[in-house]
């Protein structure tokens, strides 16, 4: 949330839902400028502030936004009460800055709903067993919302974002992108992992685990959004979306001796450096050597190369390099499980567009290819056109 | 506190005290600009926000300042931990915006001190029996500090302000004003009531009740301040200070019928309007009528007149009026209890300066006079010169 006008608009959405006869619990994050301001203030006094004190500081951000939102709702003539994370029953572990929710005890929320109040809860925060403030880290507010919905067995958990729902591709890039009515948890997870930035995986995983029905929708327009749920209506749609992730790098080991145990030796070293490896490709051996390539988050590329340098020198590897000029293009959809020609359709679309595929990987409901970064947007457009038309 | 530089200066004062081997608990208020900013944000969404939500909002202010101060201390290489009011054990009643402290349970503070940490506590705030955030209202942070000092039986409670201590008069106005080394609780209370704005009465009353030794000193200079304690050294000083309060008004009823019960009838009406009456002067009856005058806070003058209008008309009062062009000048000092010529000295000084006295009132250790507002500063200077020289 940004300013008073936006607060009032959000208050209006909430009271409209309340007027329909619903019990309403709203989970709020801090206003973006507040967060930036607090981080700047911290940096002025201590560049390496302890995470415990950073959590104490950052938790003030939601405290401000929940009370302001309760005031805004009150000004519209509806009863509202704001609750901090701990007041709303959020117990977390002690990992400051990235705490995990251990339990939500919604007793207080229930009591306030029984008084017919709209309950405004500070997302992103909780209390650990030392009675200290913690924050949940990335995707924290969405996760807070899903956790409350699960604890209270809510009919629906609506996630308001700056987009109108989940699209078949990024609508800012692909004019023909369509908003989906429904998508399954697994499809949403694959899409998020593949670069779609609508929902954080953490909240979707929790929603899947506790079977919380989600709706992704916009706080600006009033259109129906996209439902995320276990089973979606049978549709003709083979795939649900095309996603691009250009935050990846490819690490390649060229000419490694073709011996047993090579993969273990390589990837145990990368794992030791705490780097997540995504797609792995290993060439068939030739002349007693083979090539290994894999993708990692772009920011970890140099560290991955570093973790392998000694080993590659010791065994006599021809070349060790990282390439950041790549992007991962993925198609996701439960429909492809039963339709073997989906992957072929993707490859055909890329071939017609003259785009070279560097690597391929797939899960049951996803196919991903690695292409040159400069071809990425064109690749998304070509694949999207193939499956969804103009 | 205003900015990073000020935070670092405060951190330095704290760590210097810690280095001397003291257990240090610091009570912090919100940064002034944060408070202003939060109030402005609230007003944008709701002009009449509930006090409960205002307390939730305002409490974020100290949350920000305590964590930043803990970070600042940490950056100097000393261990610090910030605690919210409730974490520090502050239990209050449910009066949002002006809560009273019911109990301080310093268990957590003790545990942190046992770990050799500097403890930074959010002043001004606590938790009520509904587990909701409350704020203490005016003078709240000083009161928080005294309450902790009392609960922990601290050796000393230092109150850092923007002045170097308690002076015999306002040093910005009276060049000859002297800083006092010591002052008793009662003298400090009379001075504060008489217009000196160094310490809030609430904190001094609590310090007196629990015999907490206070020191008022400046966070900018490093000079010794003024000690506030039960018994001060015997000194030649008859009075401790001259104070001015120009936030008063005089209400006068001229020509009220001279009948029994008049005073009761007048002041019960004023009390019903929740107005605090200070000095009262009643003339001797003449021609079957008498005059009654009293002082009230300037902001309450019109309401006081209003509360009496019907009554005055009913009994046939000649005139009912409020005069805001007045100021109260007081001298305070335990020494005057045994020196009957103190009040006379004050009147002599004012007479020599040609200043007319409108009303006089006194307690055991205070004499106050009401003068024309335009004469107020000259009156303070004349009285101060009389007792303290140039």
Interface residues (C-beta under 8 A of the other chain):
Chain A: X3 X4 X7 X8 X38 X41 X42 X44 X45 X46 X47 X49 X50 X52 X53 X54 X56 X57 X59 X60 X61 X63 X64 X66 X67 X68 X70 X71 X72 X74 X75 X81 X82 X84 X87 X108 X131 X132 X133
Chain B: X3 X4 X7 X8 X38 X41 X42 X44 X45 X46 X47 X48 X49 X50 X52 X53 X54 X56 X57 X59 X60 X61 X63 X64 X66 X67 X68 X70 X71 X72 X74 X75 X81 X82 X84 X87 X108 X131 X132 X133
